[in-house]
Amino acid sequence: MESKSVIHAIEPVGDGNKQVISGEVDIDDISVSITQPFGDSNSQRNRPERTVWLSNEVLRNHVAVHNPGPEMPYDAVISIAGAPLPDAVDSSEDLSVNISVEQVRQAKAAKCPQCGGDLRETFEDGGCTVCGFYFDGTHLSDERQSELDHIYEEYDAEN
């Protein structure tokens, strides 16, 4: 990705209600795409577009997360400084830089307290798909406890 052209961009994140904490945004949460038209226009004067994503290595070396001042109407600021333009992008054409932040955190305590299964993979609307464990916030409901007891009885009868 050697190129003389570089990318400089700034993107505010959040709405100032502190739902995004700048210190908790990792580089892995950030994705940066470069979109650019190419080829000839069609009859509606639209040109096809190509999108190229910056690699994680480039992001680690050129992207920073900043804490905005208290008077700012957003929660964090993402900046890109001096990132090399990907080879697939023509520096003589207009381009659009899109910075997005998606924080997807897997639960640290993802182990089912009943069967020990990984709840990140086995928990659905009805509870743990392995043993039926379901937690409603304070305790198992009587109805859910009855279902769970029935599942255990069937399991014990089979084994």
C-alpha positions, -999 to 999 in steps of 0.1 A, spaced: 0 0 0 27 25 -8 13 57 -21 22 94 -19 -14 103 -11 -26 100 24 -59 102 43 -67 127 70 -102 125 85 -120 133 117 -154 117 128 -174 126 159 -190 96 177 -221 96 198 -246 124 208 -230 137 239 -251 116 263 -220 95 273 -233 63 258 -200 59 241 -169 62 263 -138 72 244 -115 51 266 -136 20 258 -134 23 220 -107 -1 207 -91 1 173 -108 -32 165 -142 -15 170 -134 9 141 -137 3 104 -128 28 77 -140 25 41 -130 45 10 -157 48 -16 -149 62 -50 -167 64 -84 -151 47 -114 -159 42 -151 -184 60 -173 -217 74 -162 -249 57 -171 -280 74 -187 -290 88 -153 -254 102 -148 -246 78 -121 -212 62 -120 -205 28 -104 -186 29 -71 -159 8 -56 -154 5 -18 -120 -4 -3 -115 -10 35 -84 0 53 -66 -29 69 -63 -34 107 -26 -27 105 -32 7 89 -59 15 115 -36 6 144 -9 29 130 -29 59 119 -62 60 139 -67 75 173 -96 79 196 -99 112 215 -120 124 244 -138 156 233 -141 187 255 -171 189 279 -188 215 256 -188 192 226 -221 176 215 -206 141 210 -189 114 231 -156 107 213 -137 118 182 -120 93 158 -91 108 138 -71 94 109 -38 110 103 -15 101 74 -30 68 65 -18 57 31 -43 56 3 -50 20 -8 -35 11 -42 -70 4 -56 -80 40 -51 -73 67 -77 -61 98 -59 -71 120 -89 -108 111 -84 -132 122 -57 -134 99 -28 -155 95 3 -141 83 37 -165 66 60 -155 59 96 -178 37 116 -176 25 152 -193 -7 163 -187 -19 198 -198 -55 201 -187 -69 235 -191 -105 244 -201 -111 279 -172 -119 303 -194 -142 323 -208 -161 294 -208 -195 312 -243 -209 319 -246 -212 357 -267 -244 352 -248 -265 327 -216 -246 321 -223 -241 284 -211 -209 266 -241 -186 266 -227 -165 238 -235 -195 215 -264 -212 233 -286 -185 248 -318 -177 229 -351 -161 238 -361 -193 256 -329 -195 276 -300 -218 273 -305 -242 245 -286 -270 263 -303 -271 297 -331 -245 295 -317 -221 321 -334 -188 320 -328 -158 342 -354 -130 342 -334 -104 361 -340 -115 397 -349 -152 396 -364 -180 375 -401 -176 371 -423 -204 385 -434 -213 350 -398 -214 337 -386 -233 368 -413 -260 361 -402 -262 325 -366 -266 337 -375 -293 362 -394 -312 335 -363 -310 312 -342 -324 341 -366 -352 348 -366 -362 311 -329 -361 310 -325 -382 341 -351 -407 328 -331 -411 296 -297 -415 313 
